[in-house]
Amino acid sequence: MDATEQLRFDGRVAIVTGAGRGLGRAHALLLASRGATVVVNDVGGSKEGEGSDAGPANDVVAEIVAAGGTALADTHSVGSEAGCQALVADTVREFGRVDIVVNNAGISRWASFPKADADNLELTLDVHLRGTWHTTRAAWPHMEKQGYGRVITTASTGMLGLADNLAYATAKGALIGFTRSLAFSSAAKGILVNCVAPNSVTRPSESAAKPNVVTSNQMDTARAAVMSTENVSPMVAYLAHESCTVNGEILVAGAKRFGRWFLGFTPGWLDTAEGVPSAENVAAHWDEIVDEKDYYVPTGTMDWGGRFMSHLYPGA
């Protein structure tokens, strides 16, 4: 596509969760500036998920309207199924449709293991995972009926491992499975589902409880500007656009760099001897098992199974 041709969203209705601040605000402002009607959802709580305040959502709506756009503030909590259903119901009642769902809302309750208790886990899952699940599920019938939809979920490279973020990483890892599985049969319905892993300085990433993360206070002005949320939103806008044909992918965006995050498998070691392999066999062939040469990226579970068990069906 010609980079000079502006991607427009005229006539499209987008829900952006967690849009009162940070990444969600940047996503909402960009979509609105390109013609989308945006429902700005934000309960207005703390980064730990406590409290509520209608101010952030209303402030973003005021920004959009002042710039000539159309927007609606919504303060339902995506931490409950009822809140997610009400968010979508209010959107459809007000605007007649929903074309785009950007599942961005999140909280950050940092704790080391085993101090990360059941409440820490459940509250994190409620917003990140269940909030994405329930909001997307509520919007899905409307997208199916109109034969069109774009769903974006938000993962994190924090899933790769970071001290004290067990619940957060668990929720984000689950969202990758959600995205991949939902996308598997969605394209036939005209709905594309993709995941973005942002890299920017936000309220959760500036938490004093995250000593392993460089914050905006530790950056010079130029680097802090590059790490702004606005440098993530172009990827979200592309994935939300009708011209996008990508489906079931995980894209990384931030600091003005954009890339693909994929799940690969090594060919591994195949035991051709008679009998059951032993643990000693596994140890002896460890280098071959983990050798990344000739790794492959399966398109789905069946593709992986066909490759992994190809020796059972020679000549197939």
TORNU-420561 format. One line per field, with one value per residue: residue in one letter; x, z, y of N, C-alpha, C in turn. Coordinates in steps of 0.05 Angstrom, whole numbers. Atoms other than C-alpha are relative to their C-alpha. Layout:
# residues N
aa = (A / ...)
n_x = (X / ...)
n_z = (Z / ...)
n_y = (Y / ...)
ca_x = (X / ...)
ca_z = (Z / ...)
ca_y = (Y / ...)
c_x = (X / ...)
c_z = (Z / ...)
c_y = (Y / ...)
# end
This chain:
# residues 316
aa = (M / D / A / T / E / Q / L / R / F / D / G / R / V / A / I / V / T / G / A / G / R / G / L / G / R / A / H / A / L / L / L / A / S / R / G / A / T / V / V / V / N / D / V / G / G / S / K / E / G / E / G / S / D / A / G / P / A / N / D / V / V / A / E / I / V / A / A / G / G / T / A / L / A / D / T / H / S / V / G / S / E / A / G / C / Q / A / L / V / A / D / T / V / R / E / F / G / R / V / D / I / V / V / N / N / A / G / I / S / R / W / A / S / F / P / K / A / D / A / D / N / L / E / L / T / L / D / V / H / L / R / G / T / W / H / T / T / R / A / A / W / P / H / M / E / K / Q / G / Y / G / R / V / I / T / T / A / S / T / G / M / L / G / L / A / D / N / L / A / Y / A / T / A / K / G / A / L / I / G / F / T / R / S / L / A / F / S / S / A / A / K / G / I / L / V / N / C / V / A / P / N / S / V / T / R / P / S / E / S / A / A / K / P / N / V / V / T / S / N / Q / M / D / T / A / R / A / A / V / M / S / T / E / N / V / S / P / M / V / A / Y / L / A / H / E / S / C / T / V / N / G / E / I / L / V / A / G / A / K / R / F / G / R / W / F / L / G / F / T / P / G / W / L / D / T / A / E / G / V / P / S / A / E / N / V / A / A / H / W / D / E / I / V / D / E / K / D / Y / Y / V / P / T / G / T / M / D / W / G / G / R / F / M / S / H / L / Y / P / G / A)
n_x = (17 / -15 / -1 / 12 / 29 / 8 / 20 / 23 / 20 / 26 / 22 / -6 / 3 / -21 / -2 / -27 / 2 / -23 / -8 / -1 / -28 / -21 / 2 / 27 / 6 / -13 / 15 / 25 / -5 / -8 / 24 / 19 / -11 / 3 / 28 / 15 / 15 / -15 / 10 / -23 / 7 / -20 / 12 / -13 / -13 / -29 / -13 / 3 / 27 / 16 / 14 / 12 / 1 / 9 / -15 / -17 / 16 / 12 / -20 / -7 / 22 / -1 / -21 / 9 / 21 / -13 / -14 / 19 / 8 / 23 / -8 / 17 / -14 / 12 / -15 / 4 / -24 / -3 / -7 / 23 / 14 / 23 / -11 / -8 / 25 / 12 / -17 / 7 / 28 / 3 / -12 / 18 / 24 / -6 / -11 / 11 / -19 / -27 / -18 / -27 / -4 / -28 / -1 / -24 / 1 / -16 / -10 / -27 / -2 / -26 / -7 / -17 / 12 / 29 / 17 / 22 / 21 / 24 / 12 / -17 / 5 / 28 / 5 / -15 / 14 / 26 / -3 / -15 / 9 / 30 / 10 / -3 / 18 / 28 / 6 / -1 / 23 / 24 / 0 / -2 / 24 / 5 / -20 / 9 / 24 / -8 / -20 / -24 / -10 / -28 / -5 / -28 / -6 / -25 / -18 / -23 / -25 / -3 / 5 / -26 / -12 / -8 / 4 / 23 / 24 / 12 / 28 / 1 / -10 / 19 / 23 / -8 / -5 / 26 / 12 / -12 / 16 / 27 / -1 / -6 / 22 / 23 / -5 / -3 / 23 / 15 / -3 / 23 / 23 / -7 / -11 / -28 / -8 / -29 / -10 / -22 / -16 / -10 / -24 / 1 / 1 / 28 / 3 / -11 / -29 / -14 / 4 / -24 / -3 / -12 / -27 / -14 / 9 / -10 / 23 / -4 / -17 / -28 / -7 / -2 / 25 / 3 / 7 / 26 / 19 / 2 / 15 / 28 / 21 / 7 / -17 / 11 / 27 / 2 / 4 / 28 / 17 / -1 / 14 / 29 / 10 / 12 / -19 / -18 / 6 / -15 / 18 / -12 / -29 / -8 / -17 / -13 / -1 / -8 / -26 / -1 / -7 / 23 / -9 / 17 / -8 / 12 / -6 / -13 / -7 / -23 / 6 / -4 / -13 / 19 / -12 / 8 / -6 / 23 / 6 / 7 / -24 / -6 / -8 / -28 / 1 / 6 / -23 / -22 / 7 / 11 / -8 / 16 / 27 / 3 / -13 / 19 / -2 / 23 / 25 / 23 / 22 / 25 / 23 / 20 / -5 / 0 / -25 / -22 / 3 / -8 / -29 / -12 / 5 / -2 / -13 / 20 / 15 / -20 / 11 / 26)
n_z = (0 / 1 / -27 / 1 / 0 / -28 / -8 / -12 / -14 / 1 / -2 / -18 / -29 / -15 / -29 / -10 / -30 / -14 / 18 / -14 / -3 / 11 / 26 / 9 / 9 / 25 / 20 / 4 / 14 / 28 / 15 / 3 / 19 / 27 / 7 / -15 / -24 / -20 / -27 / -17 / -24 / -21 / -27 / -13 / -25 / -2 / 16 / -13 / 4 / -22 / 3 / 26 / 5 / 27 / 12 / 23 / 25 / 9 / 11 / 27 / 18 / 5 / 19 / 27 / 9 / 5 / 25 / 21 / 2 / -15 / -21 / -23 / -24 / -13 / -25 / -10 / -6 / 15 / -19 / -4 / 25 / 3 / 10 / 29 / 16 / 0 / 17 / 28 / 4 / 1 / 25 / 22 / -3 / 8 / 27 / 19 / 9 / -11 / 20 / -10 / -29 / -9 / -28 / -10 / -29 / -16 / -26 / -7 / -29 / -1 / -24 / 5 / -7 / 0 / -10 / 19 / -10 / 17 / 7 / 20 / 25 / 10 / 9 / 25 / 21 / 5 / 19 / 24 / 15 / 2 / 13 / 28 / 8 / -2 / 18 / 27 / 3 / 3 / 26 / 22 / 16 / 16 / 22 / 17 / 15 / 21 / 17 / -2 / -26 / -6 / -28 / -8 / -28 / -8 / -15 / -10 / -1 / -28 / 0 / 4 / -26 / -14 / -29 / -14 / 16 / 5 / 9 / 25 / 21 / 4 / 15 / 27 / 15 / 7 / 22 / 25 / 7 / 8 / 26 / 20 / 4 / 11 / 28 / 18 / 18 / 1 / 26 / 17 / -9 / 5 / -25 / -3 / -28 / -3 / -26 / 0 / -25 / 1 / -14 / -4 / -28 / -8 / -29 / -12 / 4 / -17 / -28 / -16 / -6 / 24 / 2 / 24 / 23 / 2 / 1 / 13 / -18 / 4 / 29 / 9 / 12 / 27 / -2 / -11 / 21 / 18 / -14 / -5 / 8 / 28 / 19 / 1 / 12 / 29 / 4 / -7 / 21 / 24 / -6 / -3 / 25 / 18 / 20 / -13 / 5 / -20 / -19 / -19 / -5 / -23 / 10 / -21 / 9 / -20 / 5 / 29 / 12 / 4 / 8 / -3 / -20 / 9 / -16 / 17 / -11 / 12 / 9 / -22 / 4 / 4 / -8 / 20 / -11 / -11 / -28 / -11 / -5 / -29 / -8 / 8 / 28 / 2 / -9 / 20 / 26 / -7 / 19 / 24 / -7 / -2 / 23 / 13 / 29 / 14 / -16 / 16 / -13 / 9 / 3 / -20 / -15 / 18 / 16 / -18 / -3 / 24 / 1 / -23 / 2 / 28 / 2 / -3 / 26 / 22 / 28 / 0)
n_y = (-24 / -26 / -13 / -27 / 3 / 1 / 20 / -13 / 17 / -13 / 18 / 22 / -5 / 14 / 0 / 2 / 3 / -13 / -22 / -26 / -8 / 17 / 13 / -1 / -27 / -4 / 15 / -13 / -26 / 5 / 10 / -22 / -20 / 11 / 1 / 20 / -7 / 15 / 3 / -2 / 15 / 0 / -2 / -21 / 8 / -2 / 20 / 25 / 9 / -9 / -25 / -7 / -29 / -5 / -22 / 7 / 6 / -25 / -18 / 9 / -6 / -29 / -5 / 10 / -18 / -26 / 3 / 5 / 28 / 10 / 19 / 4 / 10 / 23 / 5 / 27 / 16 / 24 / 21 / 17 / 7 / -19 / -25 / 4 / 2 / -27 / -17 / 6 / -6 / -29 / -8 / 7 / -16 / -28 / -3 / 19 / 20 / -1 / 11 / 3 / 1 / 0 / 9 / -12 / -5 / 18 / -10 / 11 / 6 / 14 / 14 / 23 / 25 / 5 / -22 / -4 / 18 / 5 / -25 / -12 / 14 / -2 / -27 / -4 / 15 / -12 / -23 / 6 / 23 / 2 / -25 / 3 / 22 / -7 / -22 / 11 / 18 / -16 / -13 / 20 / 3 / -24 / 2 / 22 / -8 / -19 / 12 / -16 / -8 / 1 / 3 / -2 / 6 / -12 / 18 / -15 / 15 / 8 / 28 / 14 / 3 / -25 / 4 / -11 / -5 / 26 / 0 / -16 / 17 / 22 / -10 / -8 / 24 / 11 / -16 / 9 / 24 / -9 / -13 / 19 / 19 / -15 / -8 / 23 / 2 / -25 / -14 / 7 / -17 / -28 / -11 / 6 / -2 / -2 / -8 / -18 / -1 / -28 / -7 / -29 / -8 / -4 / -1 / 24 / 3 / -19 / 8 / 3 / 29 / 13 / -10 / 10 / -15 / -28 / -17 / -26 / -17 / 7 / -4 / -28 / -9 / 11 / 29 / 1 / -7 / 24 / 21 / -9 / 19 / -6 / 16 / 27 / -1 / 6 / 29 / 6 / -11 / 17 / 25 / -7 / -11 / 19 / 10 / 19 / 28 / 16 / 13 / 18 / -6 / -16 / -22 / -16 / -28 / -20 / -13 / -3 / 25 / 17 / 26 / 23 / 19 / 26 / 24 / 19 / 26 / 13 / 27 / 18 / 26 / 22 / 26 / 21 / 27 / 15 / -4 / -26 / -17 / -3 / -27 / -2 / -7 / -28 / -15 / 4 / -14 / -26 / -21 / 4 / -7 / -29 / -13 / -17 / 2 / 11 / -3 / -6 / -15 / 12 / -18 / 7 / 25 / 22 / -2 / 9 / 29 / 14 / -1 / 14 / 29 / 8 / 26 / 20 / 3 / -4 / -1 / -14)
ca_x = (0 / 24 / 48 / 21 / -50 / -83 / -119 / -188 / -242 / -301 / -366 / -331 / -346 / -289 / -288 / -222 / -218 / -172 / -173 / -172 / -97 / -33 / -35 / -111 / -116 / -65 / -103 / -169 / -142 / -110 / -172 / -216 / -169 / -178 / -254 / -274 / -329 / -295 / -324 / -273 / -279 / -243 / -265 / -214 / -181 / -110 / -58 / -69 / -143 / -171 / -223 / -260 / -262 / -302 / -253 / -202 / -254 / -290 / -226 / -207 / -276 / -270 / -204 / -235 / -296 / -253 / -215 / -279 / -289 / -344 / -336 / -373 / -346 / -360 / -340 / -362 / -310 / -284 / -265 / -335 / -375 / -435 / -391 / -365 / -435 / -461 / -403 / -420 / -495 / -489 / -444 / -493 / -552 / -518 / -485 / -519 / -457 / -388 / -332 / -269 / -252 / -185 / -176 / -125 / -148 / -100 / -75 / -8 / -5 / 68 / 88 / 141 / 124 / 94 / 71 / 30 / -33 / -101 / -128 / -68 / -79 / -155 / -157 / -104 / -140 / -207 / -182 / -131 / -158 / -232 / -242 / -215 / -255 / -322 / -317 / -298 / -353 / -405 / -384 / -377 / -450 / -455 / -391 / -417 / -483 / -450 / -397 / -341 / -298 / -229 / -207 / -141 / -116 / -57 / -2 / 66 / 138 / 134 / 110 / 182 / 200 / 209 / 218 / 155 / 105 / 77 / 3 / 14 / 56 / 6 / -52 / -13 / 9 / -63 / -83 / -35 / -72 / -139 / -118 / -89 / -148 / -202 / -169 / -167 / -237 / -255 / -231 / -288 / -336 / -300 / -269 / -194 / -162 / -91 / -49 / -2 / 54 / 69 / 135 / 127 / 130 / 61 / 34 / 47 / 117 / 134 / 117 / 169 / 158 / 191 / 265 / 284 / 249 / 280 / 228 / 218 / 252 / 316 / 315 / 338 / 284 / 297 / 293 / 231 / 196 / 212 / 182 / 116 / 51 / 38 / 93 / 53 / -15 / 2 / 7 / -60 / -91 / -66 / -92 / -159 / -165 / -207 / -147 / -110 / -108 / -65 / -98 / -76 / -9 / 28 / 60 / 109 / 107 / 142 / 201 / 187 / 204 / 153 / 162 / 131 / 133 / 124 / 123 / 173 / 192 / 257 / 256 / 284 / 311 / 273 / 290 / 289 / 311 / 264 / 230 / 213 / 264 / 299 / 314 / 387 / 371 / 340 / 400 / 449 / 412 / 397 / 438 / 399 / 333 / 345 / 383 / 347 / 371 / 313 / 261 / 191 / 131 / 66 / 2 / -39 / -44 / -60 / -1 / 45 / 17 / 27 / 100 / 115 / 85 / 104 / 147 / 83 / 55 / 114 / 98 / 34)
ca_z = (0 / -16 / 49 / 25 / 22 / 90 / 124 / 141 / 188 / 166 / 184 / 230 / 305 / 351 / 424 / 459 / 531 / 581 / 536 / 589 / 594 / 564 / 506 / 502 / 498 / 442 / 404 / 413 / 390 / 328 / 306 / 318 / 279 / 220 / 222 / 269 / 320 / 385 / 450 / 502 / 557 / 623 / 695 / 716 / 771 / 795 / 758 / 810 / 791 / 851 / 852 / 796 / 764 / 703 / 690 / 645 / 596 / 593 / 582 / 522 / 493 / 501 / 464 / 406 / 402 / 405 / 345 / 306 / 320 / 350 / 415 / 475 / 545 / 578 / 650 / 656 / 686 / 639 / 702 / 702 / 648 / 661 / 650 / 584 / 560 / 580 / 544 / 478 / 487 / 499 / 438 / 392 / 420 / 409 / 342 / 312 / 303 / 328 / 278 / 319 / 390 / 418 / 482 / 517 / 589 / 641 / 712 / 744 / 813 / 820 / 870 / 876 / 884 / 930 / 955 / 891 / 921 / 894 / 896 / 857 / 804 / 799 / 795 / 741 / 701 / 710 / 672 / 623 / 604 / 623 / 603 / 534 / 530 / 552 / 512 / 448 / 461 / 469 / 405 / 364 / 345 / 319 / 277 / 251 / 231 / 192 / 163 / 187 / 247 / 273 / 342 / 374 / 438 / 479 / 501 / 530 / 523 / 599 / 584 / 567 / 640 / 688 / 763 / 804 / 747 / 753 / 747 / 692 / 651 / 661 / 636 / 576 / 557 / 559 / 511 / 459 / 461 / 458 / 398 / 359 / 371 / 358 / 293 / 267 / 238 / 243 / 174 / 140 / 179 / 157 / 226 / 236 / 305 / 321 / 381 / 395 / 446 / 461 / 483 / 514 / 580 / 613 / 684 / 700 / 671 / 715 / 778 / 833 / 842 / 774 / 786 / 723 / 677 / 654 / 667 / 637 / 698 / 679 / 605 / 571 / 537 / 467 / 488 / 530 / 470 / 427 / 481 / 480 / 471 / 404 / 373 / 387 / 359 / 284 / 289 / 324 / 271 / 215 / 248 / 258 / 185 / 132 / 85 / 136 / 117 / 175 / 221 / 284 / 289 / 347 / 329 / 371 / 368 / 404 / 403 / 328 / 315 / 289 / 285 / 286 / 346 / 326 / 359 / 329 / 339 / 329 / 288 / 349 / 356 / 332 / 367 / 314 / 360 / 384 / 451 / 495 / 496 / 563 / 601 / 586 / 512 / 520 / 558 / 506 / 448 / 484 / 436 / 377 / 413 / 424 / 359 / 327 / 257 / 210 / 261 / 234 / 249 / 246 / 223 / 275 / 320 / 263 / 222 / 282 / 293 / 221 / 225 / 294 / 278 / 205 / 218 / 235 / 165 / 117 / 46 / 67)
ca_y = (0 / 71 / 103 / 170 / 143 / 157 / 100 / 126 / 99 / 141 / 105 / 56 / 51 / 32 / 12 / 24 / -2 / 32 / 93 / 147 / 149 / 122 / 73 / 71 / 146 / 147 / 93 / 129 / 197 / 167 / 128 / 189 / 234 / 186 / 190 / 134 / 143 / 122 / 96 / 115 / 63 / 74 / 61 / 112 / 72 / 68 / 27 / -27 / -30 / 7 / 62 / 97 / 166 / 188 / 244 / 208 / 181 / 247 / 285 / 243 / 250 / 326 / 324 / 284 / 329 / 393 / 366 / 355 / 281 / 239 / 201 / 174 / 164 / 97 / 82 / 9 / -37 / -90 / -128 / -158 / -194 / -148 / -87 / -114 / -131 / -62 / -28 / -63 / -56 / 19 / 26 / -10 / 27 / 95 / 82 / 22 / -21 / -39 / -50 / -48 / -71 / -52 / -91 / -47 / -41 / -69 / -63 / -78 / -111 / -128 / -180 / -234 / -307 / -333 / -265 / -260 / -289 / -310 / -239 / -213 / -266 / -261 / -185 / -185 / -239 / -203 / -141 / -168 / -236 / -239 / -166 / -182 / -247 / -217 / -152 / -190 / -242 / -187 / -153 / -217 / -228 / -157 / -167 / -234 / -203 / -146 / -193 / -148 / -136 / -122 / -145 / -126 / -156 / -131 / -178 / -159 / -180 / -183 / -253 / -271 / -264 / -206 / -206 / -196 / -197 / -268 / -252 / -200 / -248 / -304 / -262 / -236 / -306 / -329 / -273 / -300 / -367 / -331 / -290 / -348 / -394 / -341 / -321 / -392 / -391 / -318 / -295 / -332 / -287 / -224 / -215 / -210 / -219 / -197 / -182 / -124 / -124 / -50 / -22 / 47 / 85 / 80 / 86 / 12 / 14 / 73 / 35 / 38 / -37 / -51 / -40 / -79 / -30 / 36 / 90 / 159 / 190 / 154 / 173 / 236 / 277 / 250 / 176 / 189 / 221 / 159 / 115 / 153 / 116 / 151 / 109 / 45 / 67 / 65 / -11 / -14 / 31 / -13 / -76 / -41 / -19 / -53 / -59 / -103 / -177 / -200 / -251 / -287 / -252 / -221 / -154 / -115 / -39 / 17 / 65 / 73 / 0 / -50 / -125 / -194 / -240 / -313 / -381 / -428 / -501 / -538 / -602 / -636 / -706 / -768 / -834 / -889 / -946 / -1000 / -992 / -933 / -875 / -865 / -801 / -816 / -815 / -747 / -721 / -750 / -716 / -650 / -607 / -636 / -625 / -551 / -536 / -477 / -494 / -507 / -484 / -476 / -431 / -471 / -438 / -474 / -535 / -583 / -558 / -568 / -638 / -657 / -636 / -664 / -732 / -736 / -797 / -835 / -824 / -832 / -811 / -774)
c_x = (18 / -1 / -12 / -31 / -10 / -21 / -22 / -19 / -27 / -22 / 5 / -3 / 20 / -4 / 29 / -2 / 26 / 10 / 2 / 28 / 18 / -5 / -29 / -8 / 13 / -14 / -26 / 3 / 7 / -23 / -20 / 10 / -2 / -29 / -17 / -17 / 11 / -15 / 24 / -8 / 23 / -14 / 13 / 13 / 30 / 13 / -1 / -29 / -19 / -13 / -12 / -1 / -8 / 17 / 17 / -15 / -12 / 20 / 9 / -22 / 0 / 22 / -9 / -20 / 11 / 14 / -18 / -10 / -25 / 8 / -20 / 16 / -16 / 17 / -7 / 27 / 1 / 9 / -23 / -14 / -23 / 10 / 7 / -25 / -14 / 15 / -8 / -29 / -5 / 11 / -19 / -25 / 4 / 7 / -8 / 18 / 26 / 18 / 27 / -1 / 30 / 1 / 27 / 1 / 18 / 7 / 27 / 2 / 25 / 5 / 17 / -15 / 14 / -17 / -22 / -22 / -23 / -13 / 16 / -5 / -28 / -6 / 14 / -14 / -27 / 2 / 13 / -13 / -31 / -12 / 2 / -20 / -29 / -7 / -1 / -25 / -26 / -2 / -2 / -25 / -6 / 19 / -8 / -23 / 7 / 22 / 26 / 8 / 30 / 3 / 30 / 2 / 28 / 15 / 23 / 24 / 8 / -5 / 26 / 14 / 11 / -5 / -25 / -25 / -14 / -28 / -3 / 9 / -19 / -24 / 8 / 6 / -26 / -13 / 12 / -15 / -28 / 0 / 4 / -24 / -25 / 4 / -2 / -23 / -15 / 0 / -24 / -25 / 6 / 12 / 29 / 8 / 30 / 7 / 24 / 14 / 14 / 27 / 1 / 0 / -29 / -1 / 11 / 30 / 16 / -2 / 27 / 6 / 13 / 29 / 15 / -7 / 10 / -25 / 7 / 18 / 30 / 10 / 5 / -26 / -5 / -9 / -29 / -21 / -4 / -16 / -29 / -20 / -9 / 15 / -8 / -25 / -1 / -3 / -29 / -19 / 1 / -15 / -30 / -12 / -11 / 19 / 18 / -10 / 14 / -20 / 15 / 29 / 4 / 21 / 11 / 4 / 9 / 28 / 6 / 10 / -25 / 10 / -21 / 12 / -14 / 8 / 12 / 7 / 25 / -9 / 4 / 14 / -21 / 15 / -11 / 6 / -26 / -4 / -6 / 26 / 4 / 7 / 29 / 3 / -5 / 24 / 22 / -5 / -10 / 8 / -16 / -29 / -5 / 13 / -21 / 2 / -24 / -26 / -23 / -21 / -26 / -23 / -22 / 7 / 2 / 25 / 24 / -1 / 9 / 31 / 13 / -3 / 2 / 12 / -20 / -16 / 19 / -14 / -26 / 3)
c_z = (0 / 27 / 0 / 1 / 29 / 5 / 16 / 13 / 0 / -1 / 18 / 30 / 15 / 30 / 8 / 31 / 12 / -15 / 13 / 3 / -17 / -28 / -11 / -10 / -27 / -23 / -7 / -16 / -29 / -17 / -5 / -20 / -29 / -7 / 15 / 22 / 23 / 26 / 18 / 27 / 20 / 27 / 16 / 27 / 0 / -17 / 13 / -2 / 22 / -5 / -27 / -2 / -29 / -15 / -24 / -26 / -11 / -12 / -28 / -20 / -7 / -20 / -29 / -11 / -8 / -27 / -23 / -3 / 16 / 19 / 22 / 22 / 12 / 24 / 12 / 4 / -17 / 18 / 7 / -27 / -5 / -10 / -29 / -17 / -2 / -19 / -30 / -6 / -3 / -27 / -24 / 1 / -9 / -29 / -20 / -8 / 17 / -20 / 11 / 31 / 5 / 29 / 12 / 30 / 15 / 26 / 5 / 30 / 4 / 27 / -7 / 9 / 25 / 12 / -19 / 6 / -20 / -9 / -22 / -27 / -11 / -10 / -26 / -23 / -7 / -21 / -26 / -17 / -2 / -12 / -30 / -11 / -1 / -19 / -29 / -4 / -4 / -27 / -23 / -16 / -19 / -24 / -19 / -17 / -23 / -18 / 0 / 29 / 2 / 31 / 5 / 29 / 7 / 18 / 11 / -2 / 29 / 3 / -2 / 26 / 11 / 30 / 10 / -17 / -7 / -11 / -26 / -23 / -6 / -16 / -29 / -16 / -9 / -24 / -27 / -10 / -9 / -28 / -22 / -6 / -12 / -29 / -19 / -19 / -4 / -28 / -19 / 7 / -6 / 24 / 2 / 29 / 2 / 27 / -3 / 27 / 0 / 16 / 3 / 30 / 7 / 31 / 13 / -3 / 16 / 29 / 14 / 6 / -23 / -3 / -25 / -25 / 1 / -3 / -13 / 17 / -4 / -29 / -5 / -16 / -27 / 2 / 12 / -21 / -19 / 13 / 6 / -12 / -29 / -20 / -1 / -18 / -30 / -6 / 6 / -22 / -25 / 4 / 1 / -27 / -18 / -21 / 12 / -6 / 19 / 19 / 18 / 6 / 25 / -11 / 23 / -11 / 23 / -7 / -30 / -14 / 0 / -9 / 5 / 22 / -7 / 19 / -18 / 15 / -13 / -11 / 21 / -7 / -1 / 7 / -19 / 10 / 10 / 30 / 7 / 5 / 30 / 5 / -8 / -29 / -5 / 7 / -21 / -25 / 5 / -20 / -26 / 5 / -1 / -23 / -16 / -31 / -12 / 16 / -19 / 16 / -10 / -2 / 20 / 12 / -19 / -17 / 17 / 3 / -24 / -3 / 22 / -2 / -28 / -4 / 3 / -26 / -23 / -27 / -2 / -12)
c_y = (25 / 13 / 28 / -1 / -4 / -21 / 14 / -20 / 13 / -22 / -24 / 9 / -18 / 2 / -3 / -1 / 11 / 24 / 27 / 11 / -18 / -10 / 3 / 27 / 6 / -14 / 14 / 26 / -5 / -10 / 22 / 20 / -10 / -6 / -20 / 13 / -18 / 0 / -3 / -13 / 2 / 4 / 22 / -7 / 3 / -22 / -28 / -10 / 8 / 27 / 5 / 31 / 4 / 20 / -8 / -5 / 25 / 20 / -8 / 5 / 30 / 7 / -7 / 19 / 27 / -1 / -6 / -28 / -6 / -21 / -1 / -11 / -23 / -7 / -28 / -14 / -25 / -23 / -18 / -6 / 19 / 26 / -1 / -1 / 27 / 19 / -4 / 7 / 30 / 11 / -5 / 17 / 29 / 3 / -21 / -23 / 1 / -15 / -8 / -2 / -2 / -6 / 9 / 2 / -20 / 13 / -14 / -3 / -16 / -13 / -24 / -25 / -11 / 22 / 7 / -20 / -3 / 26 / 14 / -13 / 6 / 29 / 7 / -14 / 13 / 22 / -9 / -22 / -1 / 25 / -2 / -21 / 10 / 23 / -10 / -18 / 16 / 13 / -20 / -4 / 23 / 0 / -22 / 9 / 19 / -11 / 15 / 6 / -1 / 0 / 1 / -6 / 11 / -19 / 17 / -18 / -6 / -30 / -16 / -4 / 26 / -4 / 13 / 5 / -26 / 1 / 15 / -18 / -23 / 8 / 6 / -25 / -13 / 14 / -8 / -25 / 8 / 11 / -21 / -19 / 14 / 6 / -24 / -3 / 26 / 14 / -5 / 16 / 29 / 14 / -8 / 6 / 0 / 11 / 19 / -1 / 27 / 2 / 31 / 5 / 6 / 1 / -26 / -3 / 20 / -7 / -3 / -29 / -15 / 10 / -9 / 15 / 29 / 17 / 27 / 18 / -5 / 5 / 30 / 7 / -13 / -30 / -3 / 6 / -24 / -22 / 8 / -19 / 5 / -16 / -29 / 0 / -4 / -29 / -7 / 10 / -17 / -26 / 4 / 8 / -22 / -11 / -21 / -28 / -19 / -13 / -19 / 5 / 16 / 20 / 16 / 28 / 18 / 11 / 3 / -24 / -18 / -27 / -21 / -18 / -27 / -23 / -21 / -26 / -11 / -27 / -21 / -26 / -22 / -26 / -22 / -28 / -13 / 6 / 29 / 17 / 3 / 30 / 4 / 6 / 29 / 17 / -1 / 16 / 28 / 22 / -1 / 9 / 30 / 15 / 15 / -1 / -13 / 1 / 7 / 15 / -12 / 21 / -6 / -27 / -24 / 0 / -10 / -31 / -16 / -1 / -18 / -30 / -10 / -27 / -24 / -5 / 5 / 0 / 15 / 28)
# end
